[in-house]
Every structure is written in structure tokens, then in C-alpha cells.
Amino acid sequence: YTDISVNCGTEYINLAIKFCPVMYTGYNESELILNSIMNNPDCQATVDTTIVPPVARFRFPLNSTNACGSNFVTIRSIGTGVFSDFSNIETVNISGIVRSKDITTGTVTYNAELKYYYSCAYPLEYLINNTRVDV
């Protein structure tokens, strides 16, 4: 649980995955796949060696049309306080997975599969007011 750091920003979601476990498992940054999207350079990892330990970084926008395959799920819950009977709170949960792509061929592999899950929750009103509509 400590190998991934998720930063839920105002315009972008930033992921930082410790690179040492990735490297020691036999993978590199090009074999970390974000939500099964392989051919989009905006959805690929870059290695940051300026910090110790090094990390693989992903950065993608909070835009449902270009969020590198992230899942957008709206959750409605009952409000709190005096007006809880008359209010609903809606949040949008943005989630996904970073997986390793095993490049070995054949039915038997000795490489462990890596999976890193992420999620961010935003008030629905925030996403509606702070995103622009693409026509």
C-alpha cells in the first residue's frame, strides 16, 4: 500500500509508484500500463530519478473524455445536519489500475504481476463547475 502515492489535484491526477519494486520484478516503465491503454504517450509512465527512491510518474487530466481510461462513478449519499432529510451529496469517484505487462511468451511465466489501484473522490459540483465542455 505504500508503493503508490496518489495526488488528487484540481486539474490533474498524479500517480507516483516506487520504481525499485518494479525494476526488481523484471519490468521497466514502458511495461506499466494505465487502465489497459498502451498506445497513448500521455498515459505512459516516466521515471523520475531526481528523488530517492526513484518513482514512475503518471499524470492525466480530470476530464472524462481524456482521463486515460479511468472510471467515473457518481455516488449519492444523504446529507448531514438539520436538513439531512432534504439533501443529497453527490461525489464522483475516479478510479483505475496500473498493471504490469508481461512480455514473456508461452503459457508459463515466472514474472510476478504488479497491480496498483488508485482512486480520487470529488464533489460533483466541483467537477461540473471547474471543467470545460468539449463540443
Summary of the structure (lengths in Angstrom):
residues: 135
radius of gyration: 17.9
end to end distance: 39.2
largest distance: 62.2
contacts: 335
relative contact order: 0.22
helix: 16%
strand: 41%
